[in-house]
Amino acid sequence: MPLSEHEQRLLEQMERALYAEDPKFASSLRSAGPRPGSRRKAAVGVLTALVGFGLLITGAATSLVVVGVLGFLAMLLGTFLVVTTMRARPEAETAAKPGKAAKTPRTGFMDRVEERFRQRREGDDL
């Protein structure tokens, strides 16, 4: 759900106060993009998940429970690496551009329902 104008103004005020209070911390939040090793981290995660899957299948085929459990754990670790890498990218992009909201056209059914609900709610608050 998009922020209302009042909420956007409050957010901008909080951002300005943060920048004024602690510029070093604020500059650390404004990173220019994903960390340099993020692509490598994602590739390692995918390979780890694939090796884990292979170990899991091998453990099931040979009835070696230890191999299957190690494969499952490797799959979890690989998936965790990929997911954390993918989540880091949008956060870094939004931190680089504070105060700018992306405007996308609202075309879906749920978007129209949400817009009508928002209009009703704002109309009731007046």
C-alpha positions in Angstrom: 0.0 0.0 0.0 1.5 3.4 -1.0 2.1 6.0 1.7 -0.2 8.9 2.0 1.2 12.5 1.5 1.2 13.0 5.2 3.1 9.8 5.8 5.6 10.7 3.1 6.2 14.1 4.7 6.8 12.5 8.1 9.2 10.0 6.6 11.1 12.8 4.9 11.3 14.8 8.1 12.6 11.7 9.9 15.2 11.2 7.2 16.4 14.8 7.5 16.6 14.5 11.3 18.7 11.3 10.9 21.1 13.0 8.5 21.5 16.0 10.7 21.9 13.9 13.9 24.3 11.2 12.6 25.8 11.9 9.2 28.2 9.0 9.3 25.4 6.5 10.0 23.2 8.1 7.3 26.0 7.9 4.7 26.5 4.2 5.5 22.8 3.7 4.7 23.1 5.5 1.4 25.4 2.9 -0.3 25.6 3.1 -4.1 24.6 -0.4 -4.8 25.0 -4.0 -3.8 28.2 -5.1 -2.2 31.0 -6.2 -4.5 30.8 -9.9 -3.6 27.1 -10.3 -3.9 27.2 -12.0 -7.3 29.8 -14.4 -6.2 27.8 -15.1 -3.0 24.7 -15.9 -5.1 26.6 -18.2 -7.4 28.1 -20.0 -4.4 24.6 -20.3 -2.9 23.2 -21.9 -6.1 26.1 -24.3 -6.4 25.8 -25.3 -2.7 22.1 -25.9 -3.1 22.7 -28.0 -6.2 25.4 -30.1 -4.4 23.1 -30.4 -1.4 20.3 -31.7 -3.7 22.6 -34.2 -5.2 23.7 -35.4 -1.7 20.1 -35.6 -0.6 19.2 -37.8 -3.6 22.3 -39.9 -3.1 21.5 -40.4 0.6 17.9 -41.5 -0.3 19.1 -43.9 -3.0 21.8 -45.5 -0.8 19.7 -45.4 2.5 22.5 -43.4 4.2 20.7 -41.1 6.5 23.8 -39.0 7.3 24.4 -38.2 3.6 20.8 -37.2 3.2 20.8 -35.0 6.2 24.1 -33.3 5.1 22.5 -32.8 1.7 19.4 -31.2 3.2 21.5 -28.9 5.3 23.6 -27.9 2.3 20.4 -27.1 0.4 19.2 -24.9 3.2 22.5 -23.1 3.4 22.6 -22.5 -0.4 19.0 -21.3 -0.4 19.7 -19.0 2.5 22.7 -17.4 0.7 20.7 -16.8 -2.5 17.7 -15.3 -0.7 19.8 -13.0 1.5 21.7 -11.8 -1.6 18.5 -11.1 -3.5 17.0 -9.2 -0.6 20.1 -7.0 -0.3 19.8 -5.6 -3.8 16.5 -3.8 -3.5 17.3 -2.4 -0.1 20.6 -0.9 -1.4 18.8 0.6 -4.4 16.1 2.2 -2.2 18.7 3.5 0.3 20.6 5.2 -2.5 17.5 7.2 -3.5 15.7 8.4 -0.3 12.4 10.2 -0.7 11.8 9.1 -4.2 8.9 6.7 -4.6 8.5 4.6 -7.7 5.3 5.4 -9.5 3.9 2.4 -11.3 0.6 2.2 -13.2 -2.1 0.5 -11.2 -3.9 -1.9 -13.5 -4.7 -5.1 -11.5 -8.0 -6.0 -9.9 -6.5 -6.0 -6.4 -4.9 -2.6 -7.0 -8.3 -1.1 -7.9 -9.9 -2.7 -4.8 -7.1 -1.4 -2.7 -7.5 2.1 -4.2 -11.2 2.1 -3.5 -10.6 1.0 0.1 -8.0 3.8 0.6 -10.4 6.4 -0.8 -13.2 5.2 1.4 -10.9 5.2 4.5 -9.7 8.7 3.7 -13.2 9.9 3.1 -14.3 8.6 6.5 -11.4 10.3 8.3 -12.5 13.7 7.1 
